[in-house]
Amino acid sequence: MPKVIADANGRLVLPEDFLQRRHIPPSAEYWLDEREGDLILHPCAPDARKLYVEPTTGCNLHCRTCIRNVWQDPEAQMSDSTFARIAESLAGMPKLERVIFTGFGEPLTHPRILDMIEAVRKRDIAVTVGSNGLLLDKRMAEEMVRLGVDRLVVSLDGVKPETYAGVRGAMLSQVLDNIRHVKEAKSRLGSLVPAVGIEFVALKSNVAELGQLAGLASRLGAARVLVSNVLAYTEDMRDEMLYGYEPRPPLNSGGWPVSLDAWVTWGTLELPRMHWGAERRCRFVQDRAVVVGWDGGVSPCYALSHNYAYFTIDGRQKQVTRYILGNVNDQSLADIWTSEEYVRFRSEVRGFHFPSCPDCDLRETCDLRERNEGCWGWNPSCADCLWAQDIVRCP
C-alpha cells in the first residue's frame, strides 16, 4: 500500500510508481472523501469511455412497454446549440471510445440526427444508434453505412406479426425490410459496418417466441441479440413480468424456450438475470458511461435520467426523480464528469454503498421505497435498481 505524503504546500503526493501502474498523471487532482473513518482519494480525471446522447424524447410509436406512458417529462428535441456544446466537449474527453445515440425517444425522428452522427465520426469516435427501425428506409440505411456507424441496435419484441403489433402497434414486416436495407447497403458499399444487433424485451406474452428469434436473427445478419426483462411502468406491464424476488430458472433452462446452441455459429446472445441476487454492479459506472438528455442535463445512467414511476421487483410503486449533475449548456462534459458530486457518486456506486431494499425486513412498510431514496448511503439511492441486477439491460 503506497504511503501518501503532503508536500511543502500541503498538497497530497502519491508515489510515482503507483501513479504509473494506474496510468494516473503526476499532475492529477483528487477529491478527498471520508467514509467510516477512512480517507479516500478520488482522482479527477476526464476518463469517461461511453457517452449516451438522447436526441429526442419524441417517438413515432406508442409501445405498451415504454416509459413514455407514465413519465412527467416533455416531448422535445435536442437543440442545435445543445448538441454543439456536446460536440465541443468531446475534445476534453480523451478516453471517450463510443457515442450511443438512443434514449427513451426515437433518435431517427430528429431532423439533424445524421449531422450529429457525422460530427462524432469526424472525431474518429465509434457510434452506436438504437432505433425501433421503422424510419430506417433505403436512404437512411445507406447514410448509416456511409457515415461509418459502428453498431445499429433495433428493438424487435416479437417474431410473429401479431405479437410485435400487440407490443408496438406497428408492422413487423416493415422493420424486417428496413433491416435488410442495411444488409444490402453494406454489401453495395463494401462495408462490414454497422454490425446489426437486436434488442428483445421479454414478456409473458412473447417469451414463447424467443426460441424462434435465432433463425430470424441469422437471416437478418444480426451479430448480437440482447434480451432484457421489462421495467414495469404500468399495471399492465407488471402482469407481464417474468422475473421476481424468489429464485427462478434462467431463460435458457427450466422450460423457457431458448437454446444457447442456436446462436454460436453467427453471433452472441445476452440473457438477463431472472431474480434478485446478492451481487449488484452498475454497468453504467463500470463502463464509465455518462448520459446526456435532450435538454443537455447530465445523468449517471438511464434509471436516473427522467422523472417517472415504476413497480419494483416485489410490486411496490416507486416514483423516480431525475438526477442532474450538470448541464452541457453551462459546463463542459469534462467539468461535470470531474465535479466532486459526480466523482463521489461513482465511488459510492462502485462499492455499492446502498442497502438492499428487497431483502429488508421493513420493505413492506418503508415509505422511502416510494421514491429513489435510501435509509443510508448516498441519495438518490440505487438500493433496488434492476439495472444493477442485470434484470433490465441496455445496449
PyMOL commands that set and color helices and strands:
alter all, ss='L'
color gray80, all
select helices_A, chain A and resi 16-21+67-69+80-92+107-109+113-121+138-147+161-168+172-189+207-220+235-238+260-262+283-286+333-337+340-350+357-359+367-370
alter helices_A, ss='H'
color red, helices_A
select strands_A, chain A and resi 5-6+12-13+30-35+38-43+50-53+98-101+126-131+151-155+195-202+224-229+268-270+289-292+298-299+308-311+317-320
alter strands_A, ss='S'
color yellow, strands_A
deselect
rebuild
show_as cartoon
